Amino acid sequence: DIMLSYQNGDVNKTLIIDAKYYGHTTQEQYGVHTLHSGNLYQIFTYVKNKTLQEGFTDHEVSGLLLYARTADEIQPDGDFSMSGNKISVKTLDLNQSFEVIAEQLDKAIY
């Protein structure tokens, strides 16, 4: 887990990244693929605790669940709003050169 902070004038942002690895990035039940709900609750808790710590000011706090790519056909990728905070879910292909991995990370955080 890592927390990135940005401050420039009146702009204050924090991104909390929670990296995960599973043999299967989604869970399947009755043919429907879903995210591991425990991971969403965990990142949501991190984000809400940081929001509380900042005193609900104009400080923007968001979260990113970052999964390592697997051989699964379905890979998590999306952005959600949960109680006023942005939560993103992205997949990182680690079977690439360092430069490509760095580009993927840059894209995920922006």
N, C-alpha and C positions, 0 to 999 in steps of 0.2 A: 504494500500500500504506500501511496505517496500523495502529498498535497502540494499543489502548485499555486502560488499567489501572485497576483498582478495588481499594481497600484500605479495610477498615473492621474494626478489631479483628483477629480471627483469620481474616477472610475476605480472601483475596488472589486476584484474578483478572486474567487478561490475555486479550484478544481480539485476534487478528491478522486484519485484513481485507485481502484481495487482490481488487481490482476488475479485472474483465475485460470486454472488448467484442469480440464477433465478429459477423460477419454471420449466423452460425448458432450458437446457444449450445450445441448438442449436435452430435456427429458421428454419422453414420448408416452402418452397414455391414450388409448383408443384411436391411434393414428394421428393424434394432434401433438405437435412439437411446441413446448413452452420453455421459458427460461426457468432456471432453478430459483424458486420463489425466495428461498433463504438468502440468496445473493442479492436480490433486489431489496429485501428488508434490511440487509446489512448496510448497503451503500446508502439507502434512504436514511437510516439511523445516523450514519457518519455525517451526512449532509445536514440533517436537521439539528444535530448537536452543534455543528460548526455555525449554523445560522443562529442558534440560540446564543452561542458564545459571542457572536458579533453584535448581539443585541437587536436583531431585526432591523438594522440600519440599511442604507443603500448598498450594502456589501452583497454582491451576487455570489451565491454558493451553488455549485453544481457538482454532479457526480458522474463518473465514468466507470462502468464495468468493462474491463478489458480481458477478453478471452483469447487464448492461443488457438489458432486455427487447427481443426482436426480434419480427418478424411470424410466427415459427415457431409451429406449433401446440403443440409440447411445450416447456415452460419448466422449467429445473432448479429443484427445491425439495426439500430433504430434510436430514436430520441423520444423521450416521454416527459411530460410535466407531471410531477407528483407533489401535490400540496404547495404549488408555487415554485418549485425548484426543478431545474432541468436535470434529468437523469438520462445518460446515453449508454448504449450497449454497442460495443464494437468488437470486431475480431481482427487479430493481428497474425499475419502469416510469417512465422519465424523461419520458414524454409526459404529464406531470401538472403541476399547480401545485406551487410550492415546498412549500406546507403538506402536500400529499399525499405528496410525495417524502420529506419529513421524517418523516411518520408511518410510511411504509414502512421507512425506515432504523431508526427506533426499534423497530419490531416485529422486524426482522431481528436486532438485537443482543440482544434479550431473549429 
